[in-house]
Amino acid sequence: MPSFFEDLIQNIPAIFYRCNCDEHWTAHFINEAIYEVCGHPATDFVDNQVRAFKSIVYPADVKNVDARIDDAIGKKNPGRSNIGL
């Protein structure tokens, strides 16, 4: 049975995720809103089972997104990311 928090996160029309700070941003959690953005279910991304989260970032934006993530890690401020997918 899902918790109130899980139910809330799954029903917000925005992508919520938790990932490693590795080369492919390996996701440990991602809500179902990802499907509306890219047409792939969340389960495809968890632990890179089918695809890496990074694989759906527009190729021309990958460098910028990597830089923003590195900056956030350097500041120890995971915060929120408003990256364009």
Secondary structure, DSSP 8 states (H G I E B T S, - for coil): ---HHHHHHHHSSS--EEE-SSTT--EEEE-TTHHHHHS--GGGTBTTSS--GGGGS-GGGHHHHHHHHHHHHHTT---------
